[in-house]
Protein backbone atom coordinates (compact mmCIF):
# COMPACT_ATOMS: atom_id res chain seq x y z
CA UNK A 1 0.00 0.00 0.00
CA UNK A 2 1.28 3.46 -0.87
CA UNK A 3 1.73 6.06 1.85
CA UNK A 4 -1.03 8.62 2.03
CA UNK A 5 1.67 11.34 2.00
CA UNK A 6 2.92 10.50 -1.53
CA UNK A 7 1.79 12.90 -4.22
CA UNK A 8 0.21 11.93 -7.49
CA UNK A 9 2.41 12.86 -10.52
CA UNK A 10 -0.31 15.20 -11.78
CA UNK A 11 -0.29 17.00 -8.43
CA UNK A 12 3.47 17.56 -8.66
CA UNK A 13 3.14 18.86 -12.22
CA UNK A 14 0.35 21.19 -11.13
CA UNK A 15 2.48 22.50 -8.25
CA UNK A 16 5.44 23.12 -10.59
CA UNK A 17 3.23 24.91 -13.09
CA UNK A 18 1.86 27.14 -10.34
CA UNK A 19 5.41 27.98 -9.20
CA UNK A 20 6.46 28.89 -12.74
CA UNK A 21 3.37 31.01 -13.23
CA UNK A 22 3.99 32.83 -9.93
CA UNK A 23 7.57 33.52 -11.02
CA UNK A 24 6.36 34.91 -14.33
CA UNK A 25 3.84 37.15 -12.58
CA UNK A 26 6.46 38.47 -10.18
CA UNK A 27 8.93 39.01 -13.03
CA UNK A 28 6.35 40.77 -15.17
CA UNK A 29 5.47 43.05 -12.25
CA UNK A 30 8.94 43.77 -10.88
CA UNK A 31 10.81 44.26 -14.16
CA UNK A 32 8.52 47.01 -15.51
CA UNK A 33 8.69 48.68 -12.09
CA UNK A 34 12.48 48.70 -12.28
CA UNK A 35 12.57 49.69 -15.95
CA UNK A 36 10.47 52.85 -15.79
CA UNK A 37 12.91 55.50 -16.97
CA UNK A 38 14.90 55.51 -13.74
CA UNK A 39 17.52 57.78 -15.27
CA UNK A 40 14.87 60.38 -16.09
CA UNK A 41 13.51 60.18 -12.55
CA UNK A 42 16.99 60.64 -11.07
CA UNK A 43 17.64 63.58 -13.39
CA UNK A 44 14.50 65.31 -12.18
CA UNK A 45 14.99 64.38 -8.51
CA UNK A 46 18.42 66.02 -8.50
CA UNK A 47 16.81 69.29 -9.56
CA UNK A 48 19.13 69.69 -12.57
CA UNK A 49 16.54 68.68 -15.18
CA UNK A 50 19.15 68.70 -17.93
CA UNK A 51 18.01 67.77 -21.46
CA UNK A 52 18.46 64.01 -21.87
CA UNK A 53 19.92 63.90 -18.38
CA UNK A 54 18.27 60.51 -17.77
CA UNK A 55 20.33 58.82 -20.48
CA UNK A 56 23.44 60.57 -19.18
CA UNK A 57 22.61 59.37 -15.64
CA UNK A 58 22.27 55.74 -16.78
CA UNK A 59 25.48 55.90 -18.81
CA UNK A 60 27.38 57.48 -15.91
CA UNK A 61 26.36 54.59 -13.65
CA UNK A 62 27.38 52.00 -16.24
CA UNK A 63 30.77 53.62 -16.86
CA UNK A 64 31.47 54.27 -13.18
CA UNK A 65 31.53 58.06 -13.56
CA UNK A 66 29.10 58.55 -10.70
CA UNK A 67 30.03 57.50 -7.18
CA UNK A 68 26.64 58.02 -5.56
CA UNK A 69 25.48 54.43 -6.11
CA UNK A 70 28.59 52.71 -4.71
CA UNK A 71 29.17 49.04 -5.52
CA UNK A 72 26.30 47.29 -7.25
CA UNK A 73 25.84 43.62 -8.19
CA UNK A 74 25.89 42.79 -11.93
CA UNK A 75 22.07 42.49 -12.22
CA UNK A 76 21.76 46.16 -11.25
CA UNK A 77 24.01 47.14 -14.15
CA UNK A 78 21.74 45.13 -16.43
CA UNK A 79 18.77 47.15 -15.15
CA UNK A 80 20.50 50.45 -15.97
CA UNK A 81 21.52 49.10 -19.39
CA UNK A 82 17.95 48.10 -20.21
CA UNK A 83 16.72 51.41 -18.79
CA UNK A 84 18.65 53.51 -21.32
CA UNK A 85 16.08 53.22 -24.17
CA UNK A 86 13.22 53.91 -21.75
CA UNK A 87 15.01 56.94 -20.33
CA UNK A 88 15.56 58.08 -23.90
CA UNK A 89 11.80 57.96 -24.48
CA UNK A 90 10.92 59.74 -21.22
CA UNK A 91 13.72 62.30 -21.73
CA UNK A 92 12.22 63.10 -25.14
CA UNK A 93 8.74 63.48 -23.66
CA UNK A 94 10.02 65.83 -20.93
CA UNK A 95 12.40 67.71 -23.26
CA UNK A 96 10.20 70.84 -23.63
CA UNK A 97 9.95 71.21 -19.84
CA UNK A 98 13.66 70.56 -19.38
CA UNK A 99 14.61 73.14 -22.04
CA UNK A 100 12.33 75.71 -20.39
CA UNK A 101 13.87 74.93 -16.99
CA UNK A 102 17.39 75.37 -18.39
CA UNK A 103 16.35 78.69 -19.94
CA UNK A 104 14.97 79.88 -16.60
CA UNK A 105 18.15 78.85 -14.76
CA UNK A 106 20.37 80.66 -17.27
CA UNK A 107 18.16 83.76 -17.15
CA UNK A 108 18.34 83.79 -13.35
CA UNK A 109 22.12 83.38 -13.37
CA UNK A 110 22.45 86.17 -15.92
CA UNK A 111 20.23 88.47 -13.83
CA UNK A 112 22.45 87.81 -10.80
CA UNK A 113 25.53 88.63 -12.86
CA UNK A 114 24.07 91.89 -14.18
CA UNK A 115 22.34 92.85 -10.94
CA UNK A 116 24.07 91.12 -8.02
CA UNK A 117 22.36 91.08 -4.61
CA UNK A 118 23.25 93.71 -2.05
CA UNK A 119 25.62 92.71 0.78
CA UNK A 120 24.15 90.84 3.74
CA UNK A 121 24.10 93.24 6.74
CA UNK A 122 24.32 90.31 9.16
CA UNK A 123 27.59 88.84 7.96
CA UNK A 124 29.61 87.95 11.05
CA UNK A 125 26.54 87.84 13.32
CA UNK A 126 25.62 84.57 15.01
CA UNK A 127 22.17 83.02 14.96
CA UNK A 128 20.52 82.79 18.40
CA UNK A 129 17.58 80.37 18.21
CA UNK A 130 15.24 80.08 21.12
CA UNK A 131 13.40 82.59 23.30
CA UNK A 132 13.82 86.21 22.23
CA UNK A 133 14.28 89.04 24.73
CA UNK A 134 10.94 90.51 25.76
CA UNK A 135 11.57 94.03 24.36
CA UNK A 136 12.46 92.54 20.95
CA UNK A 137 9.39 90.28 20.98
CA UNK A 138 7.11 93.23 21.71
CA UNK A 139 8.77 95.39 19.06
CA UNK A 140 8.53 92.56 16.53
CA UNK A 141 4.78 92.19 17.15
CA UNK A 142 4.28 95.92 16.62
CA UNK A 143 6.39 95.84 13.47
CA UNK A 144 4.57 92.97 11.75
CA UNK A 145 1.19 94.57 12.53
CA UNK A 146 2.34 97.55 10.45
CA UNK A 147 3.37 95.42 7.45
CA UNK A 148 1.32 95.49 4.23
CA UNK A 149 -1.57 93.00 4.34
CA UNK A 150 -0.09 90.65 1.72
CA UNK A 151 3.17 90.32 3.64
CA UNK A 152 1.44 89.97 6.98
CA UNK A 153 -0.75 87.20 5.59
CA UNK A 154 2.21 85.33 4.01
CA UNK A 155 4.42 85.53 7.11
CA UNK A 156 5.41 82.15 8.53
CA UNK A 157 6.60 82.43 12.13
CA UNK A 158 9.31 79.87 12.79
CA UNK A 159 13.01 79.90 13.64
CA UNK A 160 14.01 79.89 9.97
CA UNK A 161 11.78 82.67 8.63
CA UNK A 162 12.14 84.81 11.77
CA UNK A 163 15.69 84.59 13.13
CA UNK A 164 17.40 86.34 16.02
CA UNK A 165 21.07 87.26 15.61
CA UNK A 166 23.73 88.59 17.97
CA UNK A 167 27.08 90.27 17.25
CA UNK A 168 30.28 90.25 19.29
CA UNK A 169 29.20 93.33 21.27
CA UNK A 170 25.96 91.71 22.46
CA UNK A 171 23.71 93.74 20.15
CA UNK A 172 20.80 91.92 18.53
CA UNK A 173 19.13 91.88 15.13
CA UNK A 174 15.94 90.23 13.96
CA UNK A 175 15.68 88.98 10.39
CA UNK A 176 12.20 88.42 8.96
CA UNK A 177 11.81 86.58 5.65
CA UNK A 178 8.52 86.62 3.76
CA UNK A 179 7.69 85.08 0.39
CA UNK A 180 4.77 86.71 -1.42
CA UNK A 181 4.17 84.84 -4.68
CA UNK A 182 7.54 85.20 -6.47
CA UNK A 183 8.76 88.15 -4.46
CA UNK A 184 11.07 87.55 -1.54
CA UNK A 185 10.97 90.19 1.20
CA UNK A 186 13.50 90.49 4.01
CA UNK A 187 13.24 92.86 6.95
CA UNK A 188 16.24 93.33 9.22
CA UNK A 189 15.55 95.01 12.56
CA UNK A 190 18.75 96.05 14.32
CA UNK A 191 18.87 96.73 18.07
CA UNK A 192 21.47 98.14 20.44
CA UNK A 193 22.74 96.45 23.62
CA UNK A 194 19.61 97.53 25.49
CA UNK A 195 17.40 95.88 22.82
CA UNK A 196 16.11 99.21 21.52
CA UNK A 197 15.56 99.24 17.78
CA UNK A 198 17.96 101.63 16.04
CA UNK A 199 17.67 100.69 12.36
CA UNK A 200 15.43 98.93 9.84
CA UNK A 201 16.66 97.55 6.52
CA UNK A 202 14.21 96.27 3.90
CA UNK A 203 15.14 94.01 0.97
CA UNK A 204 13.09 93.02 -2.06
CA UNK A 205 14.53 90.01 -3.90
CA UNK A 206 17.89 90.56 -2.14
CA UNK A 207 18.05 94.26 -3.05
CA UNK A 208 17.83 97.09 -0.54
CA UNK A 209 14.73 99.24 -0.91
CA UNK A 210 13.63 102.42 0.90
SULJO-V705067 format. One line per field, one symbol per residue. ss: DSSP state (h for helix, s for strand, l for the rest). A space follows every 50 residues. Layout:
BEGIN
ss: ???
END
This chain:
BEGIN
ss: llllllllhhhhhhhhhhhhhhhhhhhhhhhhhhlllhhhhhhhhlllll llhhhhhhhhhhhllllllllllhhhhhhhhhhhhhhhhhhhhlhhhhhh hhhhhhhhhhhhhhlllllllllllssllllllhhhhhhhhhhhhlllhh hhhhlllllllssssslllllsssssssssllssssssssslllllssss ssssllsssl
END
